[in-house]
Amino acid sequence: KCGWIVQGTIKADVVETIGKIKTQHNVLTDELLKRYGLKVIEPVIDLYKHEVRALAKQLGLPKWLAERQPFPGPGLLVRTVGKLYREKLELVRKATAIVEERLNGRGYSQYFPAIWEHDILDKGVMGDIEYLVFKVKATGVIDGRRIYGHPVMVRRYHQVTDIYTFYRQFNSENYPHVLLQLREKEDGEFVIAIRIVKTEDYMVAEVPRIDIYKELKELAEELLSLPKIKAIAFDVTPKPPATIEYE
C-alpha cells in the first residue's frame, strides 16, 4: 500500500490554486490527504520554475532534463479546448510533435499548440481589424482572479499595426485570448492555436516579438496539412490577461 506521494509541485501551482486562478491537480488539500491516508513530499514547492531549472543545473542534471518543456499534469486534455473526443486528442498530439520539433532550441520558455472547433459565435470589424469570435471558452486572469471568455481571431488588419497590442482593443473580461490568423483553407472543422511565451516564474509571461510570417510560415503550413484543420492562428496575448494554457 502506498502511503507517500512525491510531487514536483512548485510555488506557482500553489499561488494560482489559492488565488483560484487555476485548479492544479497537484495541490492537495489536508482533507483529501486525510481521506486517503496519504502524506506528501514536495521538495521544490517553495521554488518558481526558473529557480527549479537553476537548481537542476546546479545539481548537474543534463540540459535536456533541466530545460525540458513544461507539460500540464492532466496532459493534452487541457490543450483540447472544449469538447474532448479521441479524434481531436489525436490531432493535438500530432500538432504537438510538429510544434516541438520546429520550435525547439529557439530560446522560448514554452511553446505548444491547442485545438478547438471552428464554431463562430460572432464576427465584426473594429477600425482596420476584421475578427471572429469562437463559441468555445478559454481561461484568463485579471487582477489575480480567473476568468472565462471567448477566444478572438483577427483575420485581417492593416500591415503597419502592432499585432502585439491587438489584445488591448478587446475587453479582456470577455475575450482573454486574442490570436492572429496565419493560414486558412476553405474546408475543415478545427482551429490550431500556436502559443509561444517567454517567462521566468510563469506568473507573468510575454509573447516574443518575432517575424511571424517568416518564422512561423512553414510551421503553419505543416499544421494546416493535418486532417480537418481549417485555420492556424498565433496567440499574441501576454499573461495577464490570458493564461499560458487555455484550460
Secondary structure, DSSP 8 states (H G I E B T S, - for coil): ---EEE----HHHHHHHHTTS---TT---HHHHHHHT-EEE-TTTT--HHHHHHHHHHTT--HHHHT-----TTGGGGGB-SS--HHHHHHHHHHHHHHHHHHTTS--SEEEEEEEE--EEEEEEETTEEEEEESS-EEEEETTEEEEE--EEEEE--TTS-GGGGGGGS-TTT---EEEEEEE-SS-SEEEEEEEEB-SSSSSBB-----HHHHSHHHHHHHHTSTTEEEEEEE---BTTB-SS--
